[in-house]
Amino acid sequence: MDLFKKCYEFTRADDVKAMGFYPYFRAIQENEGPVVQIEGKKKVMAGSNNYLGLTAHPRVKEAAIKAVEKYGTGCSGSRYLTGTVDLHEQLESKLAKFFGKEAVLLFSTGYQTGQGVIPTLVQRGEYVITDKDNHASLWAGIFMAKGLTADMIRYKHDDLGDLERQISKLDKDAGKLIVSDGVFSTGGEIVDLPKLVEIAKQYNARILIDDAHAVGIIGKGGRGTASEFNLENEVDMTMGTFSKTFASLGGFVAGEAKVIDYLKHHASALIFSASPTPASVASAIAALEILEENPGLVDRVVGNADKVRKELSSIGFKVLDGRTAIVPVIVGDDAIAFQMWRRLFDEGVFVNVFISPGVPPGRQMMRTSYMASHEDHHLDFIIETFKKVGKEFGLI
């Protein structure tokens, strides 16, 4: 059988394109933050992870420009060899202080971070224990660890009773790593970290929390999930990305100095990848400094999301409850999801559509997210547009 047969037979995307409902890979021509231009028309952005609205901040852009002028466009090597510049070390130091950890290690993307950390730490005869709905980047690292003969245990989403049932059956003396999103990227739920920590202590497991969607949103000054629950000293490692709150590109893991040093010398995702570009790192440094100087940005983004969450619920939409920047609106059907996305788009609102198998059947959704830079008139427009389109589809 031809290896490419599966490619030639894949028609789902073409079918949706033919109906005019294809929502993916839409090129943004201009980006002002809350408003973008797509296909020559302005759209209010309600699907970005630019949570603090810093990608267009003058200070962040200026930092990137100055970094290019000083260091050039790339580092031309891995961190392990010729690819480290002092900006990398500056950002690692600043992040370690921000999270109250001994050390931080940068990776070239957030996706790579899980691949760098999990299979490097969890090896033969050890266990990685994961929430079923963890982000795909974590699963990439988990499956790599499994391929290297580590054992994988999966527990039901957000069901720490199931976690305890599963972990209680394992060899008590074996190494164990519990991996969970802090804020789950699809539904915006926050992990029950106090219970997770209790279980980890009882069964001698270490904890890795992915705070990609938590930093800048929850915790003291936006310091994430451990800070939210005053458990900074109980979470062994926090990982995250620069592509959301920090208005850039790259990833990081924070933890004990000895653990970070081990990763530096053993993680293939670090050793065999070109290092983060100077502009990316400088942008992230500037964004971190802005967050530290303006903790009110955290209240602003959460307040914006809360306003939309409350209003959409009040007019009859099925909205998943939460207290993060993510506001999922359930529509429950693939076809309706695609059609509703198109109507919102045509009316001037850009959202993300999640369909099965990316979400369970019945949970297809318009996954909306909000920024500190959204003004009330942007939010009001989003709400009124949802109201208009929701009536058309009989959802309200």
Contacts in CASP RR format, 6 or more apart in sequence:
PFRMAT RR
TARGET T0000
AUTHOR 0000-0000-0000
METHOD contacts of the structure
MODEL  1
MDLFKKCYEFTRADDVKAMGFYPYFRAIQENEGPVVQIEGKKKVMAGSNN
YLGLTAHPRVKEAAIKAVEKYGTGCSGSRYLTGTVDLHEQLESKLAKFFG
KEAVLLFSTGYQTGQGVIPTLVQRGEYVITDKDNHASLWAGIFMAKGLTA
DMIRYKHDDLGDLERQISKLDKDAGKLIVSDGVFSTGGEIVDLPKLVEIA
KQYNARILIDDAHAVGIIGKGGRGTASEFNLENEVDMTMGTFSKTFASLG
GFVAGEAKVIDYLKHHASALIFSASPTPASVASAIAALEILEENPGLVDR
VVGNADKVRKELSSIGFKVLDGRTAIVPVIVGDDAIAFQMWRRLFDEGVF
VNVFISPGVPPGRQMMRTSYMASHEDHHLDFIIETFKKVGKEFGLI
2 8 0 8 1.000
13 22 0 8 1.000
13 24 0 8 1.000
16 22 0 8 1.000
16 338 0 8 1.000
19 338 0 8 1.000
20 342 0 8 1.000
21 338 0 8 1.000
21 339 0 8 1.000
21 341 0 8 1.000
21 342 0 8 1.000
22 338 0 8 1.000
23 338 0 8 1.000
23 341 0 8 1.000
23 342 0 8 1.000
23 345 0 8 1.000
23 352 0 8 1.000
23 353 0 8 1.000
26 38 0 8 1.000
26 39 0 8 1.000
26 350 0 8 1.000
27 38 0 8 1.000
28 36 0 8 1.000
28 37 0 8 1.000
28 38 0 8 1.000
29 36 0 8 1.000
29 37 0 8 1.000
29 38 0 8 1.000
29 39 0 8 1.000
29 40 0 8 1.000
30 36 0 8 1.000
30 37 0 8 1.000
31 37 0 8 1.000
31 55 0 8 1.000
31 56 0 8 1.000
32 56 0 8 1.000
33 45 0 8 1.000
33 48 0 8 1.000
33 50 0 8 1.000
33 53 0 8 1.000
33 55 0 8 1.000
33 56 0 8 1.000
33 371 0 8 1.000
33 373 0 8 1.000
34 44 0 8 1.000
34 45 0 8 1.000
34 371 0 8 1.000
34 373 0 8 1.000
34 374 0 8 1.000
34 375 0 8 1.000
34 378 0 8 1.000
35 42 0 8 1.000
35 43 0 8 1.000
35 44 0 8 1.000
35 45 0 8 1.000
35 378 0 8 1.000
36 42 0 8 1.000
36 43 0 8 1.000
36 45 0 8 1.000
36 350 0 8 1.000
37 43 0 8 1.000
38 350 0 8 1.000
41 348 0 8 1.000
42 348 0 8 1.000
43 345 0 8 1.000
43 348 0 8 1.000
43 349 0 8 1.000
43 350 0 8 1.000
44 348 0 8 1.000
44 349 0 8 1.000
44 350 0 8 1.000
44 378 0 8 1.000
44 381 0 8 1.000
44 382 0 8 1.000
44 385 0 8 1.000
45 350 0 8 1.000
45 371 0 8 1.000
46 308 0 8 1.000
46 349 0 8 1.000
46 350 0 8 1.000
46 351 0 8 1.000
46 368 0 8 1.000
46 369 0 8 1.000
46 370 0 8 1.000
46 382 0 8 1.000
47 350 0 8 1.000
47 351 0 8 1.000
47 352 0 8 1.000
47 367 0 8 1.000
47 368 0 8 1.000
47 369 0 8 1.000
48 369 0 8 1.000
48 371 0 8 1.000
49 213 0 8 1.000
49 243 0 8 1.000
49 244 0 8 1.000
49 369 0 8 1.000
50 244 0 8 1.000
50 247 0 8 1.000
50 371 0 8 1.000
50 373 0 8 1.000
51 216 0 8 1.000
51 217 0 8 1.000
51 244 0 8 1.000
51 245 0 8 1.000
51 301 0 8 1.000
51 325 0 8 1.000
51 369 0 8 1.000
51 370 0 8 1.000
51 371 0 8 1.000
51 372 0 8 1.000
52 216 0 8 1.000
52 245 0 8 1.000
52 247 0 8 1.000
52 287 0 8 1.000
52 290 0 8 1.000
52 291 0 8 1.000
52 297 0 8 1.000
52 298 0 8 1.000
52 301 0 8 1.000
52 371 0 8 1.000
52 372 0 8 1.000
52 373 0 8 1.000
53 247 0 8 1.000
53 371 0 8 1.000
53 372 0 8 1.000
53 373 0 8 1.000
54 60 0 8 1.000
54 245 0 8 1.000
54 246 0 8 1.000
54 247 0 8 1.000
54 286 0 8 1.000
54 287 0 8 1.000
54 290 0 8 1.000
55 247 0 8 1.000
56 373 0 8 1.000
57 247 0 8 1.000
57 286 0 8 1.000
57 287 0 8 1.000
57 290 0 8 1.000
59 286 0 8 1.000
59 290 0 8 1.000
60 247 0 8 1.000
60 248 0 8 1.000
60 283 0 8 1.000
60 286 0 8 1.000
60 287 0 8 1.000
60 290 0 8 1.000
61 283 0 8 1.000
62 286 0 8 1.000
63 282 0 8 1.000
63 283 0 8 1.000
63 285 0 8 1.000
63 286 0 8 1.000
64 279 0 8 1.000
64 280 0 8 1.000
64 282 0 8 1.000
64 283 0 8 1.000
65 279 0 8 1.000
66 282 0 8 1.000
67 87 0 8 1.000
67 278 0 8 1.000
67 279 0 8 1.000
67 281 0 8 1.000
67 282 0 8 1.000
67 283 0 8 1.000
68 278 0 8 1.000
68 279 0 8 1.000
70 278 0 8 1.000
71 85 0 8 1.000
71 87 0 8 1.000
71 278 0 8 1.000
72 278 0 8 1.000
73 277 0 8 1.000
73 278 0 8 1.000
73 279 0 8 1.000
74 274 0 8 1.000
74 277 0 8 1.000
74 278 0 8 1.000
75 82 0 8 1.000
75 83 0 8 1.000
75 84 0 8 1.000
75 85 0 8 1.000
75 274 0 8 1.000
75 275 0 8 1.000
75 276 0 8 1.000
75 277 0 8 1.000
75 278 0 8 1.000
76 82 0 8 1.000
76 83 0 8 1.000
76 274 0 8 1.000
77 83 0 8 1.000
77 274 0 8 1.000
77 275 0 8 1.000
78 270 0 8 1.000
78 271 0 8 1.000
78 272 0 8 1.000
78 273 0 8 1.000
78 274 0 8 1.000
78 275 0 8 1.000
79 88 0 8 1.000
79 106 0 8 1.000
79 264 0 8 1.000
79 270 0 8 1.000
79 271 0 8 1.000
79 275 0 8 1.000
80 264 0 8 1.000
80 270 0 8 1.000
80 271 0 8 1.000
83 274 0 8 1.000
83 275 0 8 1.000
84 275 0 8 1.000
85 275 0 8 1.000
85 278 0 8 1.000
85 281 0 8 1.000
87 278 0 8 1.000
87 281 0 8 1.000
87 282 0 8 1.000
87 285 0 8 1.000
88 106 0 8 1.000
88 275 0 8 1.000
88 276 0 8 1.000
88 281 0 8 1.000
90 281 0 8 1.000
90 285 0 8 1.000
91 104 0 8 1.000
91 106 0 8 1.000
91 252 0 8 1.000
91 281 0 8 1.000
91 284 0 8 1.000
91 285 0 8 1.000
91 288 0 8 1.000
92 103 0 8 1.000
92 104 0 8 1.000
92 105 0 8 1.000
92 106 0 8 1.000
92 252 0 8 1.000
93 104 0 8 1.000
94 285 0 8 1.000
94 288 0 8 1.000
94 289 0 8 1.000
95 104 0 8 1.000
95 252 0 8 1.000
95 254 0 8 1.000
95 288 0 8 1.000
96 102 0 8 1.000
96 103 0 8 1.000
96 104 0 8 1.000
96 254 0 8 1.000
96 255 0 8 1.000
98 223 0 8 1.000
98 288 0 8 1.000
98 292 0 8 1.000
99 223 0 8 1.000
99 226 0 8 1.000
99 232 0 8 1.000
99 238 0 8 1.000
99 254 0 8 1.000
100 232 0 8 1.000
100 254 0 8 1.000
101 238 0 8 1.000
101 254 0 8 1.000
101 255 0 8 1.000
101 256 0 8 1.000
102 255 0 8 1.000
102 256 0 8 1.000
102 257 0 8 1.000
102 260 0 8 1.000
103 254 0 8 1.000
103 255 0 8 1.000
103 256 0 8 1.000
103 257 0 8 1.000
103 259 0 8 1.000
103 260 0 8 1.000
103 261 0 8 1.000
104 252 0 8 1.000
104 253 0 8 1.000
104 254 0 8 1.000
104 255 0 8 1.000
104 260 0 8 1.000
105 252 0 8 1.000
105 253 0 8 1.000
105 260 0 8 1.000
105 263 0 8 1.000
105 264 0 8 1.000
105 267 0 8 1.000
105 270 0 8 1.000
106 250 0 8 1.000
106 251 0 8 1.000
106 252 0 8 1.000
106 275 0 8 1.000
106 276 0 8 1.000
106 281 0 8 1.000
107 113 0 8 1.000
107 116 0 8 1.000
107 250 0 8 1.000
107 251 0 8 1.000
107 252 0 8 1.000
107 253 0 8 1.000
107 269 0 8 1.000
107 270 0 8 1.000
107 273 0 8 1.000
107 276 0 8 1.000
108 250 0 8 1.000
108 251 0 8 1.000
108 273 0 8 1.000
108 274 0 8 1.000
108 275 0 8 1.000
108 276 0 8 1.000
109 241 0 8 1.000
109 243 0 8 1.000
109 249 0 8 1.000
109 250 0 8 1.000
109 251 0 8 1.000
110 137 0 8 1.000
110 212 0 8 1.000
110 239 0 8 1.000
110 240 0 8 1.000
110 241 0 8 1.000
110 242 0 8 1.000
110 243 0 8 1.000
110 250 0 8 1.000
110 251 0 8 1.000
110 252 0 8 1.000
111 136 0 8 1.000
111 137 0 8 1.000
111 140 0 8 1.000
112 137 0 8 1.000
112 250 0 8 1.000
112 251 0 8 1.000
112 269 0 8 1.000
112 270 0 8 1.000
112 273 0 8 1.000
113 137 0 8 1.000
113 239 0 8 1.000
113 240 0 8 1.000
113 241 0 8 1.000
113 250 0 8 1.000
113 251 0 8 1.000
113 252 0 8 1.000
113 253 0 8 1.000
113 269 0 8 1.000
114 137 0 8 1.000
114 138 0 8 1.000
114 140 0 8 1.000
114 141 0 8 1.000
114 210 0 8 1.000
114 239 0 8 1.000
114 253 0 8 1.000
114 269 0 8 1.000
115 137 0 8 1.000
115 140 0 8 1.000
115 141 0 8 1.000
115 144 0 8 1.000
115 269 0 8 1.000
116 141 0 8 1.000
116 263 0 8 1.000
116 267 0 8 1.000
116 268 0 8 1.000
116 269 0 8 1.000
116 270 0 8 1.000
117 141 0 8 1.000
117 208 0 8 1.000
117 237 0 8 1.000
117 239 0 8 1.000
117 253 0 8 1.000
117 263 0 8 1.000
117 267 0 8 1.000
118 128 0 8 1.000
118 138 0 8 1.000
118 141 0 8 1.000
118 142 0 8 1.000
118 144 0 8 1.000
118 145 0 8 1.000
118 177 0 8 1.000
118 179 0 8 1.000
118 208 0 8 1.000
119 141 0 8 1.000
119 144 0 8 1.000
119 145 0 8 1.000
119 147 0 8 1.000
119 148 0 8 1.000
119 150 0 8 1.000
120 262 0 8 1.000
120 263 0 8 1.000
120 266 0 8 1.000
120 267 0 8 1.000
120 268 0 8 1.000
121 177 0 8 1.000
121 206 0 8 1.000
121 259 0 8 1.000
121 262 0 8 1.000
121 263 0 8 1.000
122 128 0 8 1.000
122 145 0 8 1.000
122 150 0 8 1.000
122 175 0 8 1.000
122 177 0 8 1.000
123 145 0 8 1.000
123 148 0 8 1.000
123 149 0 8 1.000
123 150 0 8 1.000
124 148 0 8 1.000
124 149 0 8 1.000
124 150 0 8 1.000
125 149 0 8 1.000
125 150 0 8 1.000
125 151 0 8 1.000
125 174 0 8 1.000
125 175 0 8 1.000
126 150 0 8 1.000
126 151 0 8 1.000
126 174 0 8 1.000
126 175 0 8 1.000
126 176 0 8 1.000
126 177 0 8 1.000
127 150 0 8 1.000
127 151 0 8 1.000
127 152 0 8 1.000
127 153 0 8 1.000
127 170 0 8 1.000
127 174 0 8 1.000
127 175 0 8 1.000
127 176 0 8 1.000
127 177 0 8 1.000
128 142 0 8 1.000
128 145 0 8 1.000
128 146 0 8 1.000
128 150 0 8 1.000
128 151 0 8 1.000
128 152 0 8 1.000
128 153 0 8 1.000
128 176 0 8 1.000
128 177 0 8 1.000
128 179 0 8 1.000
129 152 0 8 1.000
129 153 0 8 1.000
129 154 0 8 1.000
129 155 0 8 1.000
129 163 0 8 1.000
129 166 0 8 1.000
129 167 0 8 1.000
129 176 0 8 1.000
129 177 0 8 1.000
129 178 0 8 1.000
129 179 0 8 1.000
129 205 0 8 1.000
130 138 0 8 1.000
130 139 0 8 1.000
130 142 0 8 1.000
130 152 0 8 1.000
130 153 0 8 1.000
130 154 0 8 1.000
130 155 0 8 1.000
130 178 0 8 1.000
130 179 0 8 1.000
130 180 0 8 1.000
131 154 0 8 1.000
131 155 0 8 1.000
131 157 0 8 1.000
131 158 0 8 1.000
131 163 0 8 1.000
131 179 0 8 1.000
131 180 0 8 1.000
131 181 0 8 1.000
131 184 0 8 1.000
131 191 0 8 1.000
132 154 0 8 1.000
132 155 0 8 1.000
132 156 0 8 1.000
132 157 0 8 1.000
133 157 0 8 1.000
133 158 0 8 1.000
133 181 0 8 1.000
133 184 0 8 1.000
133 186 0 8 1.000
134 142 0 8 1.000
134 179 0 8 1.000
134 180 0 8 1.000
134 181 0 8 1.000
134 184 0 8 1.000
134 210 0 8 1.000
135 181 0 8 1.000
135 184 0 8 1.000
135 185 0 8 1.000
135 210 0 8 1.000
135 212 0 8 1.000
137 210 0 8 1.000
138 179 0 8 1.000
138 181 0 8 1.000
138 210 0 8 1.000
142 152 0 8 1.000
142 179 0 8 1.000
143 152 0 8 1.000
145 152 0 8 1.000
146 152 0 8 1.000
153 166 0 8 1.000
153 167 0 8 1.000
153 170 0 8 1.000
155 161 0 8 1.000
155 162 0 8 1.000
155 163 0 8 1.000
155 165 0 8 1.000
155 166 0 8 1.000
156 162 0 8 1.000
157 184 0 8 1.000
158 184 0 8 1.000
158 189 0 8 1.000
158 191 0 8 1.000
158 192 0 8 1.000
160 192 0 8 1.000
160 195 0 8 1.000
160 196 0 8 1.000
160 199 0 8 1.000
163 178 0 8 1.000
163 196 0 8 1.000
163 199 0 8 1.000
164 199 0 8 1.000
164 203 0 8 1.000
167 176 0 8 1.000
167 178 0 8 1.000
167 199 0 8 1.000
167 203 0 8 1.000
167 205 0 8 1.000
168 203 0 8 1.000
170 176 0 8 1.000
170 203 0 8 1.000
172 203 0 8 1.000
172 204 0 8 1.000
173 204 0 8 1.000
175 204 0 8 1.000
175 205 0 8 1.000
175 206 0 8 1.000
176 203 0 8 1.000
176 204 0 8 1.000
176 205 0 8 1.000
176 206 0 8 1.000
177 205 0 8 1.000
177 206 0 8 1.000
177 207 0 8 1.000
177 208 0 8 1.000
178 196 0 8 1.000
178 199 0 8 1.000
178 200 0 8 1.000
178 205 0 8 1.000
178 206 0 8 1.000
178 207 0 8 1.000
178 208 0 8 1.000
179 208 0 8 1.000
179 210 0 8 1.000
180 191 0 8 1.000
180 196 0 8 1.000
180 207 0 8 1.000
180 208 0 8 1.000
180 209 0 8 1.000
180 210 0 8 1.000
181 191 0 8 1.000
181 209 0 8 1.000
181 210 0 8 1.000
181 212 0 8 1.000
181 213 0 8 1.000
182 190 0 8 1.000
182 191 0 8 1.000
182 193 0 8 1.000
182 209 0 8 1.000
182 210 0 8 1.000
182 211 0 8 1.000
182 213 0 8 1.000
182 214 0 8 1.000
182 224 0 8 1.000
182 225 0 8 1.000
183 189 0 8 1.000
183 190 0 8 1.000
183 191 0 8 1.000
183 211 0 8 1.000
183 212 0 8 1.000
183 213 0 8 1.000
183 214 0 8 1.000
183 217 0 8 1.000
183 218 0 8 1.000
183 225 0 8 1.000
183 324 0 8 1.000
183 326 0 8 1.000
184 190 0 8 1.000
184 191 0 8 1.000
184 213 0 8 1.000
185 212 0 8 1.000
185 213 0 8 1.000
185 326 0 8 1.000
186 326 0 8 1.000
186 328 0 8 1.000
186 354 0 8 1.000
186 358 0 8 1.000
186 359 0 8 1.000
186 365 0 8 1.000
186 367 0 8 1.000
187 320 0 8 1.000
187 326 0 8 1.000
187 328 0 8 1.000
187 365 0 8 1.000
187 367 0 8 1.000
188 213 0 8 1.000
188 320 0 8 1.000
188 322 0 8 1.000
188 324 0 8 1.000
188 326 0 8 1.000
188 328 0 8 1.000
189 320 0 8 1.000
189 322 0 8 1.000
190 214 0 8 1.000
190 218 0 8 1.000
190 225 0 8 1.000
190 228 0 8 1.000
190 322 0 8 1.000
190 323 0 8 1.000
190 324 0 8 1.000
191 209 0 8 1.000
191 225 0 8 1.000
193 209 0 8 1.000
193 225 0 8 1.000
193 226 0 8 1.000
193 228 0 8 1.000
193 229 0 8 1.000
193 231 0 8 1.000
193 235 0 8 1.000
194 229 0 8 1.000
194 231 0 8 1.000
196 207 0 8 1.000
197 207 0 8 1.000
197 231 0 8 1.000
197 234 0 8 1.000
197 235 0 8 1.000
199 205 0 8 1.000
200 206 0 8 1.000
200 207 0 8 1.000
200 234 0 8 1.000
201 234 0 8 1.000
206 236 0 8 1.000
206 237 0 8 1.000
207 234 0 8 1.000
207 235 0 8 1.000
207 236 0 8 1.000
207 237 0 8 1.000
208 236 0 8 1.000
208 237 0 8 1.000
208 238 0 8 1.000
208 239 0 8 1.000
208 253 0 8 1.000
209 225 0 8 1.000
209 226 0 8 1.000
209 235 0 8 1.000
209 237 0 8 1.000
209 238 0 8 1.000
209 239 0 8 1.000
210 239 0 8 1.000
210 240 0 8 1.000
211 224 0 8 1.000
211 225 0 8 1.000
211 238 0 8 1.000
211 239 0 8 1.000
211 240 0 8 1.000
212 239 0 8 1.000
212 240 0 8 1.000
212 241 0 8 1.000
212 244 0 8 1.000
213 244 0 8 1.000
213 324 0 8 1.000
213 325 0 8 1.000
213 326 0 8 1.000
214 222 0 8 1.000
214 224 0 8 1.000
214 225 0 8 1.000
214 228 0 8 1.000
214 324 0 8 1.000
215 222 0 8 1.000
215 223 0 8 1.000
215 224 0 8 1.000
215 240 0 8 1.000
215 244 0 8 1.000
215 245 0 8 1.000
215 246 0 8 1.000
216 222 0 8 1.000
216 223 0 8 1.000
216 224 0 8 1.000
216 245 0 8 1.000
216 291 0 8 1.000
216 297 0 8 1.000
216 298 0 8 1.000
216 301 0 8 1.000
217 224 0 8 1.000
217 245 0 8 1.000
217 298 0 8 1.000
217 301 0 8 1.000
217 302 0 8 1.000
217 324 0 8 1.000
217 325 0 8 1.000
218 224 0 8 1.000
218 225 0 8 1.000
218 227 0 8 1.000
218 228 0 8 1.000
218 302 0 8 1.000
218 323 0 8 1.000
218 324 0 8 1.000
219 225 0 8 1.000
219 227 0 8 1.000
219 228 0 8 1.000
219 298 0 8 1.000
220 227 0 8 1.000
220 228 0 8 1.000
221 227 0 8 1.000
221 291 0 8 1.000
221 295 0 8 1.000
221 296 0 8 1.000
221 298 0 8 1.000
222 245 0 8 1.000
222 291 0 8 1.000
222 295 0 8 1.000
222 298 0 8 1.000
223 232 0 8 1.000
224 238 0 8 1.000
225 235 0 8 1.000
225 238 0 8 1.000
226 232 0 8 1.000
226 234 0 8 1.000
226 235 0 8 1.000
226 238 0 8 1.000
236 255 0 8 1.000
236 256 0 8 1.000
236 259 0 8 1.000
237 253 0 8 1.000
237 254 0 8 1.000
237 255 0 8 1.000
237 259 0 8 1.000
238 253 0 8 1.000
238 254 0 8 1.000
238 255 0 8 1.000
239 251 0 8 1.000
239 252 0 8 1.000
239 253 0 8 1.000
239 254 0 8 1.000
240 251 0 8 1.000
240 252 0 8 1.000
240 253 0 8 1.000
241 250 0 8 1.000
241 251 0 8 1.000
241 252 0 8 1.000
242 248 0 8 1.000
242 249 0 8 1.000
242 250 0 8 1.000
242 251 0 8 1.000
242 252 0 8 1.000
242 280 0 8 1.000
242 283 0 8 1.000
242 284 0 8 1.000
242 287 0 8 1.000
243 249 0 8 1.000
243 250 0 8 1.000
245 287 0 8 1.000
245 291 0 8 1.000
246 283 0 8 1.000
246 284 0 8 1.000
246 287 0 8 1.000
246 288 0 8 1.000
247 283 0 8 1.000
247 284 0 8 1.000
247 286 0 8 1.000
247 287 0 8 1.000
248 280 0 8 1.000
248 281 0 8 1.000
248 283 0 8 1.000
248 284 0 8 1.000
248 287 0 8 1.000
249 276 0 8 1.000
249 277 0 8 1.000
249 280 0 8 1.000
250 276 0 8 1.000
250 280 0 8 1.000
250 284 0 8 1.000
251 276 0 8 1.000
253 260 0 8 1.000
253 263 0 8 1.000
254 260 0 8 1.000
263 270 0 8 1.000
264 270 0 8 1.000
290 297 0 8 1.000
291 297 0 8 1.000
291 298 0 8 1.000
297 372 0 8 1.000
298 372 0 8 1.000
300 372 0 8 1.000
301 325 0 8 1.000
301 370 0 8 1.000
301 371 0 8 1.000
301 372 0 8 1.000
302 323 0 8 1.000
302 324 0 8 1.000
302 325 0 8 1.000
304 325 0 8 1.000
304 370 0 8 1.000
304 371 0 8 1.000
304 372 0 8 1.000
304 374 0 8 1.000
304 379 0 8 1.000
305 324 0 8 1.000
305 325 0 8 1.000
305 326 0 8 1.000
305 327 0 8 1.000
305 369 0 8 1.000
305 370 0 8 1.000
306 323 0 8 1.000
307 379 0 8 1.000
308 327 0 8 1.000
308 368 0 8 1.000
308 370 0 8 1.000
308 379 0 8 1.000
308 382 0 8 1.000
308 383 0 8 1.000
309 319 0 8 1.000
309 321 0 8 1.000
309 322 0 8 1.000
309 327 0 8 1.000
311 383 0 8 1.000
312 319 0 8 1.000
312 327 0 8 1.000
312 329 0 8 1.000
312 383 0 8 1.000
312 386 0 8 1.000
313 319 0 8 1.000
315 383 0 8 1.000
315 386 0 8 1.000
315 387 0 8 1.000
315 396 0 8 1.000
316 395 0 8 1.000
316 396 0 8 1.000
317 329 0 8 1.000
317 330 0 8 1.000
317 386 0 8 1.000
317 390 0 8 1.000
317 395 0 8 1.000
317 396 0 8 1.000
318 329 0 8 1.000
318 330 0 8 1.000
318 395 0 8 1.000
319 327 0 8 1.000
319 328 0 8 1.000
319 329 0 8 1.000
319 330 0 8 1.000
320 327 0 8 1.000
320 328 0 8 1.000
320 330 0 8 1.000
320 365 0 8 1.000
325 369 0 8 1.000
325 370 0 8 1.000
325 371 0 8 1.000
326 367 0 8 1.000
326 368 0 8 1.000
326 369 0 8 1.000
327 368 0 8 1.000
327 369 0 8 1.000
327 370 0 8 1.000
328 354 0 8 1.000
328 365 0 8 1.000
328 366 0 8 1.000
328 367 0 8 1.000
328 368 0 8 1.000
329 365 0 8 1.000
329 366 0 8 1.000
329 367 0 8 1.000
329 368 0 8 1.000
329 386 0 8 1.000
330 362 0 8 1.000
330 363 0 8 1.000
330 364 0 8 1.000
330 365 0 8 1.000
331 337 0 8 1.000
331 340 0 8 1.000
331 364 0 8 1.000
331 365 0 8 1.000
331 366 0 8 1.000
331 393 0 8 1.000
331 395 0 8 1.000
332 361 0 8 1.000
332 362 0 8 1.000
332 363 0 8 1.000
332 364 0 8 1.000
332 365 0 8 1.000
333 362 0 8 1.000
333 364 0 8 1.000
334 355 0 8 1.000
334 356 0 8 1.000
334 364 0 8 1.000
336 364 0 8 1.000
336 393 0 8 1.000
336 395 0 8 1.000
337 353 0 8 1.000
337 354 0 8 1.000
337 355 0 8 1.000
337 364 0 8 1.000
337 365 0 8 1.000
337 366 0 8 1.000
338 353 0 8 1.000
338 355 0 8 1.000
339 393 0 8 1.000
340 353 0 8 1.000
340 366 0 8 1.000
340 389 0 8 1.000
340 390 0 8 1.000
340 393 0 8 1.000
340 395 0 8 1.000
341 351 0 8 1.000
341 353 0 8 1.000
341 366 0 8 1.000
343 389 0 8 1.000
343 392 0 8 1.000
343 393 0 8 1.000
344 350 0 8 1.000
344 351 0 8 1.000
344 366 0 8 1.000
344 385 0 8 1.000
344 386 0 8 1.000
344 389 0 8 1.000
347 385 0 8 1.000
347 388 0 8 1.000
347 389 0 8 1.000
348 385 0 8 1.000
349 381 0 8 1.000
349 382 0 8 1.000
349 385 0 8 1.000
349 386 0 8 1.000
351 366 0 8 1.000
351 367 0 8 1.000
351 368 0 8 1.000
352 366 0 8 1.000
352 367 0 8 1.000
352 368 0 8 1.000
352 369 0 8 1.000
353 364 0 8 1.000
353 365 0 8 1.000
353 366 0 8 1.000
353 367 0 8 1.000
354 364 0 8 1.000
354 365 0 8 1.000
354 366 0 8 1.000
354 367 0 8 1.000
355 364 0 8 1.000
356 362 0 8 1.000
356 363 0 8 1.000
356 364 0 8 1.000
359 365 0 8 1.000
366 386 0 8 1.000
368 382 0 8 1.000
370 379 0 8 1.000
387 396 0 8 1.000
390 396 0 8 1.000
END
